[in-house]
Amino acid sequence: MTTLDVLAARLRAELGADRIVNDRQELRTYECDGLAHYKVVPGLVVLPRDAAECARTVRACVAAGVPYVARGSGTGLSGGALPHAEGVLIVTSRMRAIVEVAPDDERAVVEPGVINLHVTRAATPHGYYYAPDPSSQQICSIGGNVAENSGGAHCLKYGFTTNHVTGAEVVTPDGELIELGGRAPDPPGYDLLGAFVGSEGTLGIATRVTVRLTRLPESVRTLLAAFATTDQAGAATSAIIAAGVVPAAVEMMDALAIEAAEAAVACGYPPGAGAVLIVELDGPAAEVDAQFDQVTALCEANGAFELRIAADAAQRALFWKGRKSAFAAVGRISPDYIVQDGVIPRTALPEVLHRIGEVAREHGVRVANVFHAGDGNLHPLVLFDDAVPGEAGRAEEVSGAIIDLCIEYGGSITGEHGVGMDKAKYMPRMFTDDDLETMHLLRCAFDPDGLANPGKVFPTPRLCGEVPRRHRAGEPAAAELF
């Protein structure tokens, strides 16, 4: 019997047969996350129902020296939950209890498999909601959001997941169950919770999360502005922020993204638009009304040829339907595509978009642009046909060139999708060797055996305890020592 066979038998005896998946065809269900470009069939899948079972699974993996990867709903777009062929995939989707909604404390306590939008549904009767809203909020889980520090359209005003998590129960990489943070807003000591959120499963697995609830605003107003060009829409965005207005969201889509959305969900955006902005304001009614007048005037001053104001919640939902469906919608106009995620300074939007267009034309591929314009978080969708020889390679080159542009303009290789497997190779372009070694020291403090989600985030595997230094030609790197 192999090590995995022995481990599977042990976990089946301890947890029950219904927690274990080792049939080859069933395992293929878990071969990738939302980034289907990378696929690995896991050696074994375990589906714990509570924190104790999750901790026992990790301890069993550590005892056997078997690597493991945590997975939530599998909607991630960086390959962060890509399985290990000789390892265990720990799927938390069965841990989906909303343990408590505490409006008096403005908190909710949930298990990691709880769907993002379900937190808001549970809190709404009490006058609250959960602010982070990824486009996949109807299917993505809180555990995955914590691992990737997910954002969403409204992170411009309200921040990312890390701004809304005050505590977490965590299974450490050696299988111990610990508490980080709690209900209090700012516990003393080192910010271990801050280090954990966004660590992509390399520092442990969240088994219970305490999240901050936000009071439902008195007023919400949403505007859809159509422009002839993305330059005009970008100028309007900068003008809005420069005026001191901080909308809940400012989202932009270019002509190709609009075409895809129309084909997929018939959102009815203004015909002939080269770009649309969705601007949403929320807060006290008097403040929202005053700022809305400012936003309208600034859009018109920067060339908007049509303005639509949502008359009710149904029309607001229709405005957002096109934007929220954008990633999946491009499947209507292209058989294959790569979803990219990078950040640039907001003021660089027009120039960077022009350069993305130039790169795309040089390589003979199309790029649809959908992004959080308010904070410069780009989501270019590189379209290609894998059946055409060489086209996938050209699309990869364009995707990489976009990341290089983000770095060149002082931005980041990721805004909210995480590094995972997909962007690990770009880390040395953004960080020095010393930077990466320092990050790795933190990882080793949590996971000295390197079993928790190996091969992610860092460009090459490193051994904990290895003296940080450059390798000379001919010397074995850490990857060759495993």
C-alpha positions as CSV (number, residue, x, y, z in Angstrom):
1,M,0.0,0.0,0.0
2,T,1.1,3.5,-0.7
3,T,1.4,6.2,2.0
4,L,-1.8,7.8,0.6
5,D,-3.6,4.4,0.8
6,V,-2.6,4.0,4.5
7,L,-3.6,7.6,5.2
8,A,-7.0,7.1,3.5
9,A,-7.6,4.0,5.5
10,R,-6.8,5.8,8.8
11,L,-9.0,8.8,8.0
12,R,-11.9,6.5,6.8
13,A,-11.7,4.7,10.2
14,E,-11.5,8.0,12.2
15,L,-14.0,10.2,10.3
16,G,-16.2,7.8,8.4
17,A,-16.3,6.6,4.8
18,D,-18.6,9.5,3.7
19,R,-15.8,12.0,4.4
20,I,-13.3,10.4,2.0
21,V,-13.1,10.5,-1.8
22,N,-10.5,8.4,-3.5
23,D,-12.3,7.2,-6.6
24,R,-10.4,8.4,-9.6
25,Q,-13.4,9.8,-11.5
26,E,-14.8,11.5,-8.4
27,L,-11.4,13.0,-7.7
28,R,-11.4,14.7,-11.1
29,T,-14.2,17.0,-9.8
30,Y,-11.6,18.7,-7.7
31,E,-8.7,19.0,-10.3
32,C,-8.9,22.8,-10.5
33,D,-10.4,25.9,-9.1
34,G,-11.9,28.7,-11.1
35,L,-8.7,29.0,-13.1
36,A,-9.1,25.8,-15.2
37,H,-5.8,26.5,-17.0
38,Y,-4.1,24.5,-14.3
39,K,-5.3,21.0,-13.5
40,V,-4.0,18.4,-11.0
41,V,-6.0,15.4,-9.8
42,P,-5.6,15.2,-6.0
43,G,-4.3,12.1,-4.4
44,L,-7.1,12.1,-1.9
45,V,-10.1,14.3,-0.9
46,V,-11.4,14.7,2.6
47,L,-14.6,16.6,3.5
48,P,-14.7,17.4,7.2
49,R,-17.9,18.5,8.8
50,D,-16.4,20.4,11.7
51,A,-13.2,21.9,13.1
52,A,-12.3,18.8,15.0
53,E,-12.4,16.7,11.9
54,C,-10.4,19.3,10.0
55,A,-7.7,19.3,12.7
56,R,-7.6,15.5,12.8
57,T,-7.1,15.4,9.0
58,V,-4.2,17.9,9.2
59,R,-2.5,16.0,12.1
60,A,-2.8,12.8,10.1
61,C,-1.2,14.4,7.1
62,V,1.6,15.8,9.2
63,A,2.2,12.4,10.8
64,A,2.4,10.8,7.4
65,G,4.5,13.6,5.9
66,V,1.8,14.2,3.2
67,P,1.2,17.7,1.8
68,Y,-2.3,19.1,2.0
69,V,-4.3,21.9,0.3
70,A,-7.5,23.6,1.6
71,R,-10.4,24.3,-0.7
72,G,-13.7,26.1,-0.3
73,S,-16.1,26.6,-3.1
74,G,-13.4,26.4,-5.7
75,T,-14.1,29.7,-7.3
76,G,-10.6,31.2,-6.9
77,L,-8.9,32.6,-10.0
78,S,-5.2,32.1,-9.2
79,G,-4.8,28.3,-8.8
80,G,-4.5,28.8,-5.0
81,A,-6.6,25.7,-4.4
82,L,-4.9,23.6,-7.0
83,P,-4.5,20.1,-5.5
84,H,-1.2,18.2,-4.9
85,A,-1.1,14.9,-6.9
86,E,0.5,13.1,-4.0
87,G,-1.4,15.0,-1.3
88,V,-4.7,15.6,0.4
89,L,-7.3,18.2,-0.6
90,I,-9.3,19.3,2.5
91,V,-12.6,20.6,1.2
92,T,-14.5,22.8,3.7
93,S,-17.8,23.1,1.8
94,R,-19.7,20.9,4.3
95,M,-18.8,23.3,7.1
96,R,-21.5,25.8,6.3
97,A,-23.2,26.8,9.6
98,I,-24.0,30.4,10.4
99,V,-23.2,30.0,14.1
100,E,-24.4,33.4,15.3
101,V,-25.6,36.8,14.1
102,A,-25.0,39.4,16.8
103,P,-26.4,42.8,15.6
104,D,-25.7,44.4,18.9
105,D,-22.0,43.6,18.5
106,E,-22.2,44.2,14.7
107,R,-20.6,40.7,14.3
108,A,-21.5,37.3,12.8
109,V,-19.7,34.0,13.4
110,V,-19.7,31.6,10.5
111,E,-18.0,28.4,9.3
112,P,-15.7,28.6,6.3
113,G,-18.1,26.9,3.9
114,V,-20.8,29.5,4.3
115,I,-21.5,31.3,1.0
116,N,-20.6,35.0,1.0
117,L,-24.1,36.3,0.1
118,H,-25.7,34.1,2.8
119,V,-24.1,36.2,5.5
120,T,-25.8,39.3,4.2
121,R,-29.1,37.4,3.9
122,A,-28.8,36.4,7.5
123,A,-27.9,39.9,8.7
124,T,-30.4,41.9,6.6
125,P,-33.5,41.3,8.9
126,H,-31.4,42.9,11.6
127,G,-30.6,46.0,9.5
128,Y,-27.0,44.9,8.6
129,Y,-25.1,43.3,5.7
130,Y,-21.6,41.9,5.0
131,A,-19.8,44.5,2.8
132,P,-17.1,42.5,0.8
133,D,-18.9,41.5,-2.4
134,P,-16.8,39.5,-4.9
135,S,-18.5,39.0,-8.3
136,S,-18.8,35.4,-7.3
137,Q,-20.5,36.2,-4.0
138,Q,-23.5,33.9,-4.8
139,I,-21.2,30.9,-4.8
140,C,-17.8,31.8,-3.2
141,S,-17.3,30.8,0.5
142,I,-16.1,32.9,3.4
143,G,-13.1,30.5,4.0
144,G,-11.9,31.1,0.5
145,N,-12.5,34.9,0.9
146,V,-10.3,34.9,4.0
147,A,-7.6,32.9,2.3
148,E,-7.4,35.2,-0.7
149,N,-8.3,38.5,1.1
150,S,-11.1,38.9,-1.5
151,G,-12.4,42.3,-2.5
152,G,-15.3,43.2,-4.7
153,A,-17.0,46.2,-6.3
154,H,-17.6,48.0,-3.0
155,C,-14.1,47.6,-1.6
156,L,-13.3,51.2,-2.8
157,K,-15.3,52.6,0.2
158,Y,-15.5,49.6,2.5
159,G,-12.1,47.8,2.1
160,F,-11.2,44.2,1.6
161,T,-12.0,41.0,3.6
162,T,-9.2,41.8,6.0
163,N,-11.0,45.0,7.1
164,H,-14.1,42.9,8.0
165,V,-12.6,39.9,9.8
166,T,-12.0,40.4,13.5
167,G,-11.4,36.8,14.6
168,A,-10.8,33.3,13.3
169,E,-10.5,29.8,14.7
170,V,-7.6,28.3,12.8
171,V,-6.2,24.8,12.3
172,T,-2.4,25.5,12.3
173,P,-0.1,23.6,9.9
174,D,0.7,21.1,12.6
175,G,-3.0,20.4,13.4
176,E,-3.5,22.5,16.5
177,L,-6.7,24.4,16.9
178,I,-6.1,28.0,17.9
179,E,-8.0,31.4,18.1
180,L,-6.7,34.5,16.4
181,G,-8.4,37.8,17.3
182,G,-12.0,37.8,18.5
183,R,-14.9,40.2,18.6
184,A,-12.9,43.1,19.8
185,P,-11.8,45.5,17.0
186,D,-8.1,45.7,17.8
187,P,-6.6,43.1,20.2
188,P,-3.1,43.8,21.6
189,G,0.1,42.0,20.4
190,Y,1.3,41.1,17.0
191,D,-1.3,41.1,14.3
192,L,-1.3,37.4,13.5
193,L,-4.8,37.6,12.2
194,G,-3.7,40.2,9.7
195,A,-0.9,37.9,8.6
196,F,-3.3,35.0,8.3
197,V,-6.0,36.7,6.1
198,G,-4.7,36.6,2.6
199,S,-2.1,33.9,3.3
200,E,-3.7,31.6,0.7
201,G,-3.7,28.5,2.9
202,T,0.0,28.5,3.6
203,L,-0.4,29.5,7.3
204,G,-3.4,27.3,8.3
205,I,-7.1,26.6,7.6
206,A,-9.9,28.8,9.0
207,T,-12.6,26.7,10.6
208,R,-14.7,29.5,12.0
209,V,-14.6,33.2,11.2
210,T,-15.9,36.3,13.1
211,V,-16.9,39.0,10.6
212,R,-17.8,42.6,11.0
213,L,-21.4,43.5,9.9
214,T,-22.1,46.9,8.4
215,R,-25.3,48.9,8.9
216,L,-27.5,49.0,5.9
217,P,-27.3,52.5,4.4
218,E,-30.2,54.9,4.6
219,S,-29.9,55.7,0.9
220,V,-28.4,54.0,-2.1
221,R,-28.3,55.7,-5.6
222,T,-26.8,54.1,-8.7
223,L,-25.8,55.8,-11.9
224,L,-24.9,54.2,-15.3
225,A,-22.8,56.6,-17.5
226,A,-22.0,55.8,-21.1
227,F,-18.9,57.3,-22.8
228,A,-17.4,57.1,-26.3
229,T,-14.0,56.0,-24.9
230,T,-12.3,54.5,-21.9
231,D,-10.2,57.7,-21.7
232,Q,-13.3,59.7,-21.0
233,A,-14.6,57.2,-18.4
234,G,-11.2,57.1,-16.7
235,A,-11.0,60.9,-16.6
236,A,-14.5,61.0,-15.0
237,T,-13.4,58.5,-12.4
238,S,-10.3,60.6,-11.5
239,A,-12.5,63.7,-11.3
240,I,-15.0,62.1,-9.0
241,I,-12.3,61.0,-6.5
242,A,-10.4,64.3,-6.8
243,A,-13.6,66.1,-5.9
244,G,-13.5,64.4,-2.5
245,V,-16.4,62.0,-3.3
246,V,-15.7,58.4,-2.3
247,P,-18.4,56.3,-3.9
248,A,-19.3,52.8,-2.6
249,A,-18.2,51.6,-6.1
250,V,-16.9,52.8,-9.4
251,E,-16.8,50.1,-12.0
252,M,-15.8,50.3,-15.7
253,M,-16.4,48.0,-18.7
254,D,-15.0,48.6,-22.2
255,A,-16.8,47.9,-25.5
256,L,-15.7,44.3,-25.8
257,A,-16.8,43.5,-22.2
258,I,-20.1,45.2,-22.9
259,E,-20.6,43.1,-26.0
260,A,-20.0,40.0,-24.0
261,A,-22.4,41.0,-21.2
262,E,-25.2,41.9,-23.7
263,A,-24.8,38.4,-25.3
264,A,-24.9,36.7,-22.0
265,V,-27.5,38.5,-19.9
266,A,-29.1,41.2,-22.1
267,C,-28.3,44.0,-19.6
268,G,-29.4,46.7,-22.0
269,Y,-26.4,49.1,-21.7
270,P,-26.5,52.2,-24.0
271,P,-25.8,51.3,-27.7
272,G,-22.5,52.5,-29.1
273,A,-20.8,52.9,-25.8
274,G,-17.0,52.5,-25.8
275,A,-17.1,52.3,-22.1
276,V,-19.6,52.5,-19.3
277,L,-19.2,53.5,-15.6
278,I,-21.4,52.2,-12.8
279,V,-21.2,54.6,-9.9
280,E,-22.9,53.8,-6.7
281,L,-23.2,56.1,-3.7
282,D,-24.6,55.1,-0.3
283,G,-25.0,56.6,3.2
284,P,-27.2,59.3,4.8
285,A,-29.8,60.5,2.2
286,A,-28.9,64.2,2.3
287,E,-25.2,63.4,1.7
288,V,-25.9,60.9,-1.1
289,D,-28.2,63.3,-2.9
290,A,-25.6,66.1,-2.8
291,Q,-22.8,63.9,-3.9
292,F,-24.9,62.3,-6.6
293,D,-25.4,65.8,-8.2
294,Q,-21.7,66.2,-8.2
295,V,-21.1,62.8,-9.8
296,T,-23.6,63.5,-12.5
297,A,-22.1,66.8,-13.4
298,L,-18.6,65.4,-13.5
299,C,-19.6,62.6,-15.8
300,E,-21.3,65.0,-18.1
301,A,-18.2,67.3,-18.0
302,N,-16.0,64.5,-19.0
303,G,-18.0,63.4,-22.1
304,A,-20.8,61.1,-20.9
305,F,-23.3,60.9,-23.8
306,E,-26.0,59.1,-21.8
307,L,-26.8,58.9,-18.1
308,R,-29.2,56.4,-16.5
309,I,-30.3,56.6,-12.9
310,A,-31.6,53.5,-11.2
311,A,-35.2,54.2,-10.3
312,D,-35.5,51.2,-7.9
313,A,-33.8,48.1,-6.7
314,A,-34.8,46.1,-9.7
315,Q,-33.2,48.6,-12.1
316,R,-30.1,48.8,-9.9
317,A,-29.8,45.0,-10.1
318,L,-30.0,45.2,-13.9
319,F,-27.1,47.7,-14.0
320,W,-25.1,45.4,-11.8
321,K,-26.1,42.2,-13.7
322,G,-23.9,43.0,-16.6
323,R,-20.9,43.8,-14.5
324,K,-21.3,40.9,-12.1
325,S,-21.6,38.4,-15.0
326,A,-18.7,39.8,-17.0
327,F,-16.1,37.1,-16.4
328,A,-18.5,34.3,-17.4
329,A,-20.0,36.3,-20.1
330,V,-16.9,36.4,-22.3
331,G,-17.5,32.7,-22.9
332,R,-20.2,33.9,-25.3
333,I,-17.7,35.7,-27.5
334,S,-14.6,33.5,-27.1
335,P,-14.1,29.8,-26.5
336,D,-11.2,30.4,-24.1
337,Y,-9.9,33.3,-22.0
338,I,-7.5,34.2,-19.3
339,V,-8.7,36.3,-16.3
340,Q,-6.0,38.7,-15.2
341,D,-5.9,40.7,-12.0
342,G,-3.5,43.6,-11.4
343,V,-3.4,47.1,-9.9
344,I,-2.2,50.4,-11.1
345,P,-2.5,54.0,-9.9
346,R,-5.9,55.3,-10.8
347,T,-4.5,58.2,-12.8
348,A,-2.5,55.8,-15.0
349,L,-5.7,54.1,-16.3
350,P,-5.9,55.8,-19.8
351,E,-2.2,55.2,-20.6
352,V,-2.1,51.6,-19.4
353,L,-5.3,50.7,-21.2
354,H,-3.8,52.1,-24.4
355,R,-0.7,50.0,-23.9
356,I,-2.7,46.9,-23.2
357,G,-4.5,47.5,-26.5
358,E,-1.1,47.9,-28.3
359,V,0.2,44.6,-26.8
360,A,-3.0,42.8,-27.7
361,R,-2.8,44.0,-31.4
362,E,0.9,43.1,-31.6
363,H,0.1,39.5,-30.5
364,G,-3.2,39.1,-32.5
365,V,-5.5,38.5,-29.6
366,R,-8.4,40.5,-28.1
367,V,-8.6,41.9,-24.6
368,A,-11.8,42.8,-22.8
369,N,-11.4,45.2,-19.9
370,V,-13.5,45.0,-16.7
371,F,-12.3,46.6,-13.6
372,H,-12.7,48.4,-10.3
373,A,-11.9,51.9,-11.7
374,G,-12.1,53.6,-8.4
375,D,-9.0,51.9,-7.0
376,G,-7.2,50.9,-10.2
377,N,-7.8,47.2,-9.9
378,L,-7.7,45.8,-13.5
379,H,-9.3,42.6,-14.7
380,P,-8.3,42.3,-18.3
381,L,-9.8,39.2,-20.0
382,V,-7.4,37.9,-22.6
383,L,-9.5,36.0,-25.3
384,F,-8.1,33.2,-27.4
385,D,-9.0,29.9,-29.1
386,D,-7.0,27.0,-27.7
387,A,-7.9,25.0,-30.9
388,V,-5.8,27.4,-33.0
389,P,-2.1,26.5,-32.8
390,G,0.0,29.1,-31.1
391,E,-2.9,31.2,-29.9
392,A,-2.8,30.1,-26.3
393,G,0.9,30.9,-26.1
394,R,0.3,34.4,-27.5
395,A,-2.5,34.9,-24.9
396,E,-0.1,33.9,-22.1
397,E,2.5,36.4,-23.4
398,V,-0.2,39.2,-23.4
399,S,-1.3,38.2,-19.9
400,G,2.3,38.4,-18.6
401,A,2.9,41.7,-20.4
402,I,-0.1,43.2,-18.6
403,I,1.4,42.2,-15.2
404,D,4.7,43.8,-16.3
405,L,2.8,47.0,-17.1
406,C,1.2,47.0,-13.7
407,I,4.6,46.7,-12.0
408,E,6.1,49.4,-14.4
409,Y,3.4,51.9,-13.4
410,G,4.0,51.3,-9.7
411,G,1.2,48.9,-9.1
412,S,0.8,45.3,-8.0
413,I,0.6,41.8,-9.7
414,T,-2.6,41.1,-7.9
415,G,-5.4,43.1,-6.3
416,E,-7.8,40.5,-5.0
417,H,-7.4,37.1,-6.7
418,G,-4.2,36.2,-4.9
419,V,-0.9,34.8,-6.2
420,G,-1.5,31.1,-6.0
421,M,0.1,29.0,-8.7
422,D,-0.6,31.4,-11.5
423,K,1.4,34.4,-10.4
424,A,4.2,32.9,-8.3
425,K,6.6,33.3,-11.2
426,Y,6.0,37.1,-11.2
427,M,6.8,37.6,-7.5
428,P,10.6,38.2,-8.2
429,R,9.6,41.0,-10.6
430,M,7.8,42.9,-7.8
431,F,10.0,41.8,-4.8
432,T,13.7,41.5,-4.1
433,D,15.3,38.3,-3.0
434,D,15.5,39.7,0.5
435,D,11.8,40.5,0.4
436,L,10.9,37.0,-0.6
437,E,13.2,35.4,2.0
438,T,11.7,37.5,4.7
439,M,8.2,36.4,3.7
440,H,9.4,32.9,3.7
441,L,10.7,33.2,7.3
442,L,7.1,34.0,8.4
443,R,5.8,31.0,6.5
444,C,8.3,28.7,8.1
445,A,7.4,30.0,11.6
446,F,3.9,28.7,11.0
447,D,4.7,25.7,8.8
448,P,8.3,24.4,9.3
449,D,7.6,21.2,7.4
450,G,6.3,23.0,4.3
451,L,3.2,20.8,4.0
452,A,0.5,23.5,3.9
453,N,-0.4,24.3,0.3
454,P,3.2,23.8,-1.1
455,G,4.2,25.3,-4.4
456,K,2.0,28.4,-4.0
457,V,2.9,32.1,-3.7
458,F,6.6,31.6,-3.8
459,P,8.3,31.2,-7.2
460,T,10.4,28.2,-6.2
461,P,10.1,25.8,-3.2
462,R,12.3,26.7,-0.3
463,L,13.3,24.6,2.6
464,C,12.7,26.0,6.1
465,G,16.0,26.4,7.8
466,E,17.8,26.9,4.6
467,V,20.3,29.8,4.9
468,P,19.0,32.6,2.6
469,R,21.5,33.2,-0.2
470,R,21.9,33.2,-3.9
471,H,22.7,29.9,-5.5
472,R,25.7,29.6,-7.8
473,A,25.5,27.9,-11.1
474,G,25.7,24.1,-10.7
475,E,24.5,24.1,-7.1
476,P,21.2,22.4,-6.3
477,A,18.3,24.7,-5.6
478,A,15.9,23.8,-2.8
479,A,13.4,22.4,-5.3
480,E,15.9,19.7,-6.3
481,L,16.3,18.6,-2.7
482,F,12.7,17.4,-2.1
